[in-house]
Amino acid sequence: MRPRRRAFRALLASRGAPRMTDPRHELGRRAEEATARWLADAGWQILERRWRTPHGELDLVGTDPAGVLVAIEVKGRRSARAGSAIDAVDVRRLHRLRMALAAYARTSARAWPDLRIDLVTVEQVDGSWRLTRLPVIDAW
């Protein structure tokens, strides 16, 4: 975000003005919530939501049924106009996710022998939402 825009938003916030919300943020929040419920129903334990580091934000952090620590990147799309959800995860984004998950593992009281990054795509199809998990887009 440009410095002038950031300063203007900070000024508005200090005056109690309501923040303008981006509809994409609302879509992302709803997609993350639906994904967390979907994974929990499948036996996952969700440990964190929107965990922030200097490297970036992890949408969800959880353990799969086998006990592996997993960062879940959630990508929602209302249409294919902006490209597919998987296309949004490039090499640079994957590196940031890896760094953030490693930071999470270091701050945890538990030792994690395996770390993994999964992608969940949330797409609107014929008026309903379809969630698809793409496991192991990165692991170490």
N, C-alpha and C positions, 0 to 999 in steps of 0.2 A: 504494500500500500504506500502511496506517495506520502511524504512527510506533511504536506499541507492538509491533505485529507485526514490523516491521522490526528493532527492538531485540531482540526475542525470538529471531528467526532468527539475528541476528549473535551473540548469546550462545551459541546452540546450535552454530553453526559454529566459534566460538572454542574450544569444548570438544571438538571433534572428532566431534560427533554427526552422523550422516548426514543430508543434506538431504532433505526430502520433495520428491519430484518430482511435478509436475502431468502427468497423462497427455496433456494438450493440448500440452505442450512437446515431448514425445516424438513426437507426431504431426507437429508442425511441423518438427522436425528431420528426420524421415524424409521428409516431403514436400519439404523444401528439397533434401535429398540426391538424391531421385529427379528433381526438376526440373533440378538441375545436370547430372546424367548425361544426361537427355533433351535438354537444350539443347546440351551438348557434342557429343553424337552428331549433332546437326543443324548442326554447324559453328560454334557459338558458342564464345567463350573466356570462361571464368569467372575474373574477376579477384579477387573478394572474396566471402566468405560471412559473413553476420551482421556487417556493418560498422556500427559504432556512432558516433553523433554526439550532440551535445546536443539535436538535433532529433528523434532517433529512430534506429531501426535499419533498415538496408537488408538484406533477406533475402539477395539475391544482387546482385552488380554484375558486369556482363559486357559484352562487345562482340558485337554480332550479326555475321553473315557480311559485312555491308556496312561494318563498322567503326564503327558508331554506339555510343556509350556508353549502356547501358541499365541502369536499376535494375529488378530483377524482384521484384515483391511476390508472395509465395507464400501462398495461402490454402487451407488444407485443411479438409475437412468430412467427418465420418463419416456424418452424416445431414443432412437438410434442416431438422431441428428448430430449429437456431440461425439459420436463414435461409441464403440462398445465399452462396457465397463472395464474389461480386461486391458484394453488399449491404454487406459489411464494410468496403469502401473508400468512405468518405464524403468530403466536401469537406475536412474537417479533416485526415483521414489523408492525402489526396492532397497537401495543402499541406506536411505534415511530410515526405513522401517527396520532394517537389520540393526542399525546403530541404536535406535530407540528400544528395541526388544532386548538387546544386550545390556543397555542401561537399566531396564526394568529388572532383568535377571540379577544384575549386580546389587541392586537395592533390596532384593528379596532376602528374607531370612533363610529361605530354603535353597539348597544347591540344585540347580537344574542341569542334568546331564545332556538333555536334548532341547533344542530350540527350533521353532518352526514358524513360518509365516504362511497363512492361508488367505485366500481371497474369497469373499462372498459377494456375488453380484445380485443386485435387487433390481429387477426390471418389470415394467408394467406391460402386461400382455393381455389384450382383450378385456381391459377393465379390471384385471386382478393382478396381484403381485406374485412374481416367481422368484424364489430364492435358489441360488445355485452355489454350492461350495466347491471351490477349486483348491484342493488340498496341496500342500507342499509346493508353493510357488518359490519357496526358498527354505533351506534347512541346513543346520550345522550342529 
